[in-house]
Amino acid sequence: MLAAVGALSASAEAAPLAGVLATDASNGPIAAYSNTAAWSRWDPAVAGYRLVVDRGGAIRTLAVPPSSRPFEVTAGRGPDGATWLVWARCAGDSQSEPTACDIEGYDLGTDRPKTFPFAARADTMERAPAINGTRMVYVTGLSSGVARVHLRHVDGSGDRIVSVLPRSTCALSIDDECFAVTRTTPLASALRGSRLAVASRVSTTTGGDVGICGLASVRLLHLDTRAVRTLDTAVCGLSGQGMRDVAFDADSRLWWRQSCSGDASACQGTRGGPFRQTASGLQRLMTGVGSRLSGIAVATRTPVVGARAAGSPPGCFITPLEIEYRCGTVTAFTTPSFAAVSAPRQLPPSGYVTVRGTSRVRLLSPPATIACSRGDIRPRPGATLWAGASWVNGRLRVAGPAVPVSARSGGRTLRDTIPGGTAGQQTARIVLGGPSHACGRTWTLTYRPPGAAPISFTTRVLAR
């Protein structure tokens, strides 16, 4: 009899996630990996949130202390091969910004909590964790200024700061202008093999259209080539638009969602919902929940979606402000369907920052180094150097003449022209060529604005 019970338990744990998993979830993040999903549930007995896990249909509450705000939880393969959960435990309630956050975890293979002293320091805010094998990614320095993304082994060794967060608004702003980022707020991260993704919100004090609460983006970094690509953006307006819940599936495709913390009108139709980036382009998961979407995760190839209850039933909201609720659904879509989404116009990588060339022209300055890669979803060997110019009269953008531009390395010179005649930043792309022609070289980018002396910048294309 005991053997039969054990076989039944093993069979239940091996079962894939399917259908409605919960109808009492909170409005916090959800996590999924293999046959496991996790979410937060409000517990009135402790006036706090509990962490709930579904493993192939067996649902239980983890024996970890409750939290005053929903757990910022993600799931992945741990160093022992079992499914691990990692989360940021933050002080304060979900109606305000956290004042302190530390990274914690749980090994579902050994059924024991895990601690990470290197990511739980008293004088540092750590947030947005993700795990993949022996490595963990997390973010520090979130209270103000520019945050830093750490890639580290779970034993604390091998700390590496990775450059994935936007450094300028080049590839983010709807006005296409490039200004230096002065503050970043990372919201989620994901790690799979040599690919690392971060969803964040940035702002700038020097100019550009950043909305009322910043520019949100999803950025993908190839750790081997150091190539970064911006996959999606949103200007934060009255709806509180943001990008959250990045996750890789078993085929290393990246998933994310656009969320609206305020009026949901900006997250309806094709503008909101779960998205995934494939080799053939961007796709939107058809969920049927519309702007009620509150979370997205992926278990192998099965999307797991969190959503507010339809119609806001009485008793669902925990606070009068209707921010926290306890009637959310968590559903695993075993037969998902998708709709293609047209790709946005390609913009300069956001490592480029606008500088003033004269009193009337702004120019794109390339970063000190760029990857030997064209930065596609699957990076290709080679390099492209962006050039851009916009004409100004004081703070007003005006139409101006075309600007010749060249890129030179050794005895090789490539030329192009930045178009004129239109107000706002115009760009040109100088394709430097394949690895043998473009990489492992220092390039000089020279602008020749009419009526002004030539202006030059140098950049190093890294070796392949």
ABEGO torsion letter per residue (X at the ends): XAAAAAAAAAAAAABBBBEBABAABBABBBBBBEABBBBBBBBAAAGBBBBBBBBGGBBBBBBBBBBABBBBBBBBBBAAGBBBBBBBBBBEBAABBBABBBBBBBBAAAGBBBBBAAAABAABBBBGBBBBEABBBBBBGAABEBBBBBBBBAAGBGBBBBBABBABAAAABAAGBBBBBABBBBABBBBBEABBBBBBBBBBAAEEBAEAAEBBBBBBBBAAAGBBBBABBBBBBAAGBBBBGBBBBAAGBBBBBBBBABBAAAABEAABEBBBBBAAEBBBBBAGAEAABABBBBBGABBBBBBBBBGGBBGABABAAGABBAABBBBBBABBBBBBBBBBBBBBBAABBBBBABAABBBBBBBABBBBBAGBABBBBEBBBBBBBBBBBEABBBBBBBBBBBBBBEABBBBBBBBBGBBEBBBBBBBAEBAAAABGBBBBBBBBBBGBBBBBBBBBBBBX
